[in-house]
Amino acid sequence: MGLAINPDTELPQWSHKFIENLDQLIVMSVVPGQSGQKYIESSHEKTQRLVSILKEHNFEGTIEADGGVTLENAGQCFTDGARAFVGGSAIIGQNDVRGIIREFRDTILKSRRRLLIQKANELGGKELVNEWIDLHVVGEKKNQLIQIAKELGFN
């Protein structure tokens, strides 16, 4: 069971009693019905607010950012709490659809790694960050983790 929330709508109070039964909450980040729209920037803050409310009500489902998701904002959508993404025109009609999807995955993965490094720092400081990074084999993944930790000032 899912619930969609339009861009100009907040999560209605009456829905709180159903939250723990939801499988998905769709945050419409464009006005429904018209393809090719730009992501509504206030959807970032809205998603972050919703994450707090959903946690309070034992939500175990997925939050979806629906519409206008691009390579430029997908990482922030993940950081906000979305785990499913809709950005049709960012993918459909592109010359290399597989390549674009791969770039989306890489963008999301980098955001996920950033969150994990931040959590490690929160739990055990720079020492835990470095220990966690050292668990990874040498290569591109470890190099990316080191770079993210440097960007965050944890390494």
Secondary structure, 3 states (H helix, E strand, C coil): CEEEECCCCCCCHHHHHHHHHCCEEEEECCCCCCCCCCCCCHHHHHHHHHHHHHHHCCCCCEEEEECCCCCCCHHHHHHHCCCEEECHHHHCCCCCHHHHHHHHHHHHHHHHHHHHHHHHHHHHHHHHHHHHHHCCCCCHHHHHHHHHHHHHCCC
